[in-house]
Amino acid sequence: MTPLILPKLTLMFLVLSLLLSFDQHKPTTTTTTFNFINTIPIHSFSSGSVSLSAINNHYSQSLLQYDFYRDSCPHAERIVRSTIHRLHKTTPSLIPALIRLAFRDCFIQGCDASILLDDDIYIDPEKESPPNGNLKGFDVIDTIKSNLEEACPGIVSCADIVVLAARDCVVLAGGPFYPLNTGRRDGSNSFADIVTDELPSPYADLSQIIASFKSRGFDEREMVTLLGAHNIGVINCKFFKNRLYNFSGTNEPDPSLDPEFLNVLRSRCNEVDALSTSTSAYTSHTSPSSLIKEQEITMDSEKSVSNFGMLYYRSLLQGKGVLYADQQLMEGEKTKYWVHKYASNPSLFHQDFAMAMMKLSDLQVLTMPMGQIRRTCSKVA
Ligand SMILES: *[C@@H]1O[C@H](CO)[C@@H](O)[C@H](O)[C@H]1NC(C)=O
């Protein structure tokens, strides 16, 4: 680049960012509000929806835009949704996988698709950090991306795909629909060390979990809400086997476990395998023990789609949280209060869950002129 072009480009960026910032500060007009009512599927109103004033408040603080791709790739959100709907028919397990993927991406250095990057010379990939060892769904993101590249090459960011895909999965799981702003751009870094240090651990006690969520701007209510996503999917036995056989080195089970529930869990996760992996639950994908067929238990499955979230909170009330960290929600005044609330009020939970997911999806996003649009989600452009 010659020295002459550089200042011109810089100026262009400045003008561009100014223009963009004017656009952001424009109050949401009646027309936009109207548009997005039209795009919210009717069924999302059936059990708890987000109030419009809440959405407007939320959006006025966001650097992103509603329907960012309206001109550049008008069918972007529809392509994400139809791909998910098609793949879901043969692989229902993609639902919990993609919700988890969005959480893991956004919680670590923001929603910048850093979770998708493969190992490379300058990349220390989050996906290979031990706590992320069981993540799935990367192939689904790749399929969505290639469909989008076909429709509008180089336009839609992987970071937007991750949160939009999670949103559609929440709906498929029986949860609420929530509108999302778009215009996230992809980062060019991945942060494996931060995953290990800052992702809430399945063994964390209440104060650690609270601190971890608080560092991302979530209060205790929002934390209890987001953990409701543990309602679906599978949990690998290694994340809680210590509670069944040798809790805190006592050679006894976790005394807070309901005895009947303890037997159920023990029948699914046997001790032999437990002992081989109990010392370090996070090392599965690198240690020889990963060669043993991994044991896992299925949480709320498809049969209870209408109960999104409910089983989770009701289980906690009965002392039947599978992960130690989950059951910890019953140990705090405030967190216990919200567990009770959500267990008895599904529409309140749906409404709160929608808001919390919107907030999660906007964490530390990169917008123009930062970041890039990757062509392949696993590689920096
Ligand atoms: C239980 O855990 C403690 C501490 O981690 C360990 O020293 C002990 O060997 C374990 N017991 C069994 C039976 O593995």
PDBQT file of the ligand as one rigid body, heavy atoms in Angstrom, charges set to zero:
ROOT
HETATM    1  C1  LIG A 401     -10.869 -40.177  46.143  1.00  0.00    +0.000 C 
HETATM    2  O1  LIG A 401     -10.292 -38.912  45.935  1.00  0.00    +0.000 OA
HETATM    3  C2  LIG A 401      -9.103 -38.683  46.667  1.00  0.00    +0.000 C 
HETATM    4  C3  LIG A 401      -8.690 -37.243  46.432  1.00  0.00    +0.000 C 
HETATM    5  O2  LIG A 401      -8.785 -36.884  45.101  1.00  0.00    +0.000 OA
HETATM    6  C4  LIG A 401      -8.030 -39.683  46.246  1.00  0.00    +0.000 C 
HETATM    7  O3  LIG A 401      -6.852 -39.467  46.966  1.00  0.00    +0.000 OA
HETATM    8  C5  LIG A 401      -8.569 -41.099  46.450  1.00  0.00    +0.000 C 
HETATM    9  O4  LIG A 401      -7.631 -42.031  45.975  1.00  0.00    +0.000 OA
HETATM   10  C6  LIG A 401      -9.898 -41.272  45.727  1.00  0.00    +0.000 C 
HETATM   11  N1  LIG A 401     -10.445 -42.579  46.040  1.00  0.00    +0.000 N 
HETATM   12  C7  LIG A 401     -10.632 -43.514  45.110  1.00  0.00    +0.000 C 
HETATM   13  C8  LIG A 401     -11.235 -44.792  45.564  1.00  0.00    +0.000 C 
HETATM   14  O5  LIG A 401     -10.320 -43.328  43.952  1.00  0.00    +0.000 OA
ENDROOT
TORSDOF 0
